Amino acid sequence: MAASARQTAALALAHALTAAERGLPVIPLSRSKLPALRSPHRGEHRPVPCRGECGRPGHGVYDATTDPAAVRALFAAAPWATGYGIACGRPPHRLIGVDLDVREGEGEEAGTDGVAALAALARAHRFTVPPTVTVLTPGGGRHLWLTGPPDTVIPNSASRLAPGVDIRGAGGYLVGPGSATPRGTYRLAPGTADLPPAPCPQALLSLISPPDPPMRPDPPRPPEHPDRRPASGPPADGQGLVRFVAASPRGQRNTRLFWAACRAYENGPDAPLLAALTTAALDTGLPESEIDATLTSAAAITARATPEQ
């Protein structure tokens, strides 16, 4: 490895260890800002719903840790790492990342100004974004670090609130300051390095929180043949969840699916119900890749739920 590459990797590790000392769970990232370690289950015939239970690294954000020895081990396994990611939604901070994109020039997303869009939302909903840790991105955008309450799981979303305003919540991560990419280095905005992540304003929290639960699903009806269960389709007590997802308006499709999937996973995975939720989400126009990511996040959150949260 060239000297400059070694220096970049060492600097990334140093920044990651500093973040871990602040209670922020971290993982190594490659220059593409993706997790540096590939899944140990790649090449297996069937998808493996493993979130690190196998004991091997390579599970993306689920590898994130604050333990210094574990952080060093992750970076030792990925000596090509040039940056680090900070897992959102995890105690003690329960970080919420507000990712504000700013894009000029030509192209489909030209003219996007997430900073101005957030300011317009603040005026419309009468909240003030408090002084908080702010990371400047190489592309001209910025990441705001906020904290959430322990009793609310904030899902990820992309441009749901407004064009250029993405939310990083449970199952997501933010690129940490000091991370190097082909476009440049992520760096702390002047005057914010010593600030703690500020609590998310209540009005903004309401905008990004999962929706209120739907009406209580219809109670299960006894089948005509108690010894026989339909070969496919959701159980009767899950039909309300399926209808809830199927009625999702644009801008709430991910959030509604996430909430319904969490309810579905709470009593253990139910393949027919999850399949029905997937079909309902597809019918709303939600891309299959987003559905898979949302179901994975829901499974991880319900599996990780503990009294401390």
Disulfide bonds with the S-S distance in Angstrom:
none
